[in-house]
């Protein structure tokens, strides 16, 4: 595993973070450490506590317990100073319906000290946004584009995105990922919250995985690739039996000579070897994005580990 970062390296540091809403525990001893220059994925199913965590980082919510710092500052007591140095795109974008898209972008960028007109125009072209249309006439995807353009056009130290591609078509999602790669090249820090493993996998170098308000994994993405599970459909000449005895094989369904199951990455090779011995003539392997949670395991949509 990678070394523990020094406090001075951290842009965001959350330790033992706790937050309750009445009888509901939203966060419990949550840990998050984001270093300068990292593209850090914040991964977990809907309702895991990601948005609550981001609101504490932004100073919109007070924590009930634990420690929190952003740029070495307290996000509740020094939120104004912190917000001058970051751009944020929320999961649910609400804009002023009587403004045009361009006017909304201008207003949002002025709140952060302004942005280069050429940069705004470049992003509008890249995201294929017509800035003269009223916000009230925009689709969800176009409202998302407005927020992303306003955030990306500003030259700040930290960019925070909460489910940034929700509502975007695949082409625009790829444009967003390219922009994040550009932020990495400029040594900016990014915290990207998502419940989709493939999105985090495409752009992030580090990831923190949470479930039910608790951190269950954190580290360099390369070290956590063993957490990804594959959905496997195999057709063989002879039926595959006892395949569920191979460690890392789950949800086995056998219909004649067709086998369907999910497998951990380390189990893929022995399963395919058994299939070859049984006369393999067709196989389909698909990354699992939203598996049904086994009761005996911690599951984060597409990300799992044995307890």
C-alpha positions in Angstrom: 0.0 0.0 0.0 1.1 3.6 -0.6 2.5 5.7 2.3 0.2 7.6 4.6 0.3 11.2 3.4 1.7 13.9 5.7 -0.8 16.4 7.0 0.9 19.2 4.9 0.3 17.1 1.7 -3.5 17.1 2.2 -6.0 19.3 0.6 -8.9 17.5 2.3 -8.6 15.7 5.6 -11.6 14.0 7.3 -11.0 11.9 10.4 -13.6 10.1 12.4 -16.3 12.2 10.8 -19.8 11.7 12.2 -23.2 13.3 11.3 -26.7 12.4 12.5 -30.1 13.7 11.4 -32.3 12.9 14.4 -32.3 9.1 14.8 -30.6 8.6 11.4 -26.8 8.2 11.3 -25.6 9.6 8.0 -21.9 9.4 8.7 -20.0 7.3 11.3 -16.2 7.5 11.7 -15.7 8.4 8.0 -12.1 8.9 6.8 -11.1 10.7 3.7 -7.7 12.0 2.7 -7.1 13.8 -0.6 -3.6 14.9 -1.5 -2.6 17.9 -3.7 -2.7 17.0 -7.4 -4.8 13.9 -6.9 -7.9 13.0 -9.0 -9.7 11.2 -6.1 -12.8 9.2 -6.6 -15.4 9.1 -3.8 -17.4 6.0 -4.5 -20.5 4.5 -2.9 -24.1 3.6 -3.6 -26.9 6.2 -3.5 -27.6 7.0 0.2 -24.1 6.1 1.4 -23.4 9.6 2.7 -21.4 11.1 -0.2 -23.4 14.2 -0.6 -23.5 14.8 3.2 -19.8 14.5 3.3 -19.4 17.0 0.5 -21.7 19.5 2.2 -19.5 19.3 5.3 -16.4 19.9 3.2 -18.1 23.0 1.7 -19.2 24.3 5.1 -22.9 23.9 4.3 -23.4 21.4 7.2 -21.7 21.3 10.6 -20.2 17.9 11.6 -21.3 16.3 14.9 -18.0 14.6 15.6 -14.6 14.1 14.2 -12.1 16.4 12.5 -12.3 18.1 9.1 -10.0 20.4 7.3 -9.8 21.8 3.7 -6.6 23.6 2.8 -5.7 23.3 6.5 -8.8 25.3 7.5 -12.0 24.4 9.3 -14.7 24.2 6.7 -17.5 25.3 9.1 -15.7 28.3 10.6 -13.7 29.4 7.6 -16.0 28.3 4.7 -15.9 31.6 2.8 -12.1 31.5 2.6 -12.2 27.9 1.5 -14.9 28.5 -1.2 -12.8 31.1 -2.9 -10.3 28.4 -3.8 -12.7 25.8 -5.2 -15.3 25.0 -7.8 -18.3 22.8 -7.0 -20.9 21.1 -9.1 -23.8 19.6 -7.1 -25.7 16.4 -7.9 -28.9 18.3 -8.5 -28.4 21.5 -10.5 -30.9 24.3 -10.0 -30.5 27.5 -12.0 -32.4 30.8 -12.5 -35.1 30.0 -15.1 -35.3 33.5 -16.5 -31.6 33.7 -17.3 -30.0 32.4 -20.5 -27.4 29.7 -20.1 -24.7 32.2 -20.9 -26.0 34.6 -18.3 -26.1 31.9 -15.7 -22.5 30.9 -16.5 -21.3 34.6 -16.3 -23.0 35.0 -12.9 -21.6 31.8 -11.5 -18.0 32.6 -12.7 -18.2 36.1 -11.3 -19.0 34.7 -7.9 -15.6 33.0 -8.1 -13.7 36.1 -9.4 -14.4 35.7 -13.1 -13.1 33.6 -15.9 -11.5 34.2 -19.3 -14.1 34.8 -22.0 -12.1 32.6 -24.4 -12.1 29.7 -21.9 -15.9 30.0 -21.4 -16.4 30.0 -25.2 -14.2 27.0 -25.6 -16.1 25.0 -23.0 -19.4 26.0 -24.5 -18.3 24.7 -27.9 -16.9 21.5 -26.4 -20.0 20.7 -24.4 -22.2 21.8 -27.4 -24.2 24.3 -25.3 -26.2 27.1 -26.9 -25.7 29.9 -24.3 -28.6 32.1 -25.7 -31.3 29.6 -24.7 -33.3 30.3 -21.5 -32.5 28.0 -18.6 -36.2 27.2 -18.4 -36.0 25.6 -21.8 -33.0 23.5 -21.0 -33.0 19.7 -20.4 -31.5 18.2 -17.3 -28.3 17.5 -19.3 -28.0 21.1 -20.5 -28.4 22.4 -17.0 -25.7 20.1 -16.0 -23.5 21.5 -18.8 -24.0 25.0 -17.5 -22.8 24.0 -14.0 -19.8 22.1 -15.4 -18.8 24.9 -17.7 -19.0 27.5 -14.9 -16.9 25.3 -12.6 -14.3 24.3 -15.2 -13.8 27.8 -16.5 -12.5 29.0 -13.2 -8.8 28.6 -12.3 -9.0 27.3 -8.7 -7.1 24.8 -6.6 -9.8 22.3 -5.9 -12.7 21.0 -8.1 -15.5 19.0 -6.4 -18.0 17.2 -8.6 -21.0 15.3 -7.2 -22.4 12.8 -9.8 -21.1 15.1 -12.6 -22.2 13.1 -15.6 -25.8 12.4 -14.5 -28.0 13.6 -17.3 -25.1 13.8 -19.9 -25.1 11.6 -23.0 -22.0 9.3 -23.4 -20.3 11.8 -25.8 -20.6 14.7 -23.3 -19.5 12.3 -20.5 -16.3 11.7 -22.5 -15.7 15.4 -22.9 -16.0 15.8 -19.1 -13.5 13.0 -18.6 -11.1 14.7 -21.0 -11.4 18.0 -19.0 -10.6 16.2 -15.8 -7.5 14.7 -17.4 -6.6 18.3 -18.3 -6.9 19.3 -14.7 -4.5 16.5 -13.8 -2.0 17.8 -16.3 -2.3 21.3 -14.6 -1.6 19.6 -11.2 -5.1 20.5 -9.9 -6.9 18.6 -7.2 -10.2 16.9 -8.0 -12.7 15.1 -5.7 -15.3 13.2 -7.9 -18.2 11.6 -6.2 -20.0 8.9 -8.0 -21.9 5.6 -7.6 -20.6 4.3 -11.0 -17.3 2.4 -10.8 -16.5 2.8 -14.5 -16.7 6.6 -14.3 -14.2 6.6 -11.4 -12.0 4.0 -13.1 -11.7 6.2 -16.2 -10.3 9.3 -14.6 -9.2 8.7 -11.0 -5.9 7.7 -9.6 -7.1 7.2 -6.0 -10.4 6.2 -4.6 -12.3 6.1 -1.3 -15.2 3.7 -1.1 -18.0 4.2 1.5 -21.1 2.4 2.5 -23.7 3.4 5.1 -21.6 6.4 6.1 -18.4 4.4 6.8 -15.1 4.2 4.8 -14.6 0.5 3.8 -11.6 0.9 1.4 -9.2 3.7 0.4 -6.1 3.8 -1.6 -4.5 4.0 -5.1 -6.9 2.7 -7.7 -4.4 0.3 -9.1 -4.3 -1.3 -5.6 -8.1 -1.7 -5.5 -8.8 -3.2 -8.9 -9.2 -6.6 -7.2 -12.5 -5.2 -5.9 -14.2 -5.2 -9.3 -16.5 -8.1 -10.0 -17.3 -9.4 -13.5 -20.6 -10.9 -14.8 -19.8 -14.0 -16.8 -21.9 -16.0 -19.3 -20.3 -19.2 -20.7 -21.6 -21.8 -23.1 -19.8 -25.1 -23.2 -20.1 -28.5 -24.8 -20.4 -30.3 -21.5 -22.3 -28.7 -18.5 -20.0 -27.0 -16.0 -20.7 -28.4 -12.5 -19.4 -27.5 -9.1 -18.1 -24.2 -10.5 -19.3 -22.5 -7.3 -16.6 -24.3 -5.4 -14.0 -22.1 -6.9 -13.2 -19.2 -4.5 -14.5 -15.9 -5.8 -17.5 -17.3 -7.8 -21.0 -16.2 -6.9 -24.6 -16.2 -8.1 -24.2 -19.4 -10.2 -27.1 -20.2 -12.6 -26.8 -23.3 -14.8 -29.2 -23.9 -17.6 -28.2 -26.9 -19.7 -24.7 -26.0 -21.1 -25.1 -22.3 -20.3 -23.5 -20.9 -17.1 -24.2 -17.5 -15.7 -22.3 -16.2 -12.6 -20.4 -13.3 -11.2 -16.7 -13.7 -10.4 -14.0 -11.7 -8.6 -11.1 -10.8 -10.9 -8.8 -13.4 -9.4 -11.3 -16.2 -10.1 -11.7 -15.4 -13.8 -8.7 -17.4 -15.0 -9.6 -20.7 -13.1 -13.2 -20.4 -14.3 -12.2 -20.0 -17.9 -9.7 -22.9 -17.6 -12.5 -25.1 -16.4 -14.7 -23.9 -19.2 -12.0 -24.7 -21.7 -11.7 -28.3 -20.4 -15.5 -28.6 -20.8 -15.4 -27.4 -24.5 -15.8 -23.7 -24.4 -17.4 -22.2 -27.5 -18.9 -18.9 -26.3 -18.1 -16.4 -23.4 -19.3 -12.9 -22.5 -17.6 -10.9 -19.7 -19.2 -7.7 -18.5 -18.1 -5.5 -15.5 -20.7 -5.5 -12.8 -22.0 -1.9 -12.1 -24.9 -2.5 -9.8 -25.0 -6.0 -8.3 -27.6 -7.2 -5.8 -25.9 -7.1 -2.4 -25.1 -10.5 -0.9 -26.0 -10.4 2.8 -22.6 -11.7 3.8 -20.6 -9.1 2.0 -20.0 -5.4 1.9 -21.1 -4.2 -1.5 -20.7 -0.8 -3.3 -22.4 -0.9 -6.7 -19.7 -2.6 -8.8 -17.3 -2.7 -5.9 -17.1 -5.5 -3.3 -14.9 -7.0 -0.7 -15.2 -9.9 1.7 -15.6 -8.8 5.3 
